[in-house]
Amino acid sequence: MIRTRFDHVSTPGADGTVLIVGNVDQTSVRALLILLWDTGHDVLIFEERQPEQRMG
């Protein structure tokens, strides 16, 4: 279901799965978190990063 709603890359981590989602606003973040919680996942860490700006 996440694949149909968000562009993502999912990579296995030592303690679970790291889900990287690009270009989302606050509404999309909330929808993603609710989707994860509703399907029984625990969110251990949430981190927001600003896109890297290219020099030039």
C-alpha positions, 0 to 999 in steps of 0.5 A: 500500500505504501508503494502506491501512495509514496515514492520510497526506498526500503532497505533492511536495517539491523533492527528493522527496516529503514524507510526513506520517503522523498518530497513529502509535506506534513500531511503526507508524513502524517498519512504515512505514520498513520498507515504504518501504525494502522498496519501494526508497525512500530515507528522507532525513529523519525528523522526529517532531512532537508534535500541537499542543495547543489552548488553551481 
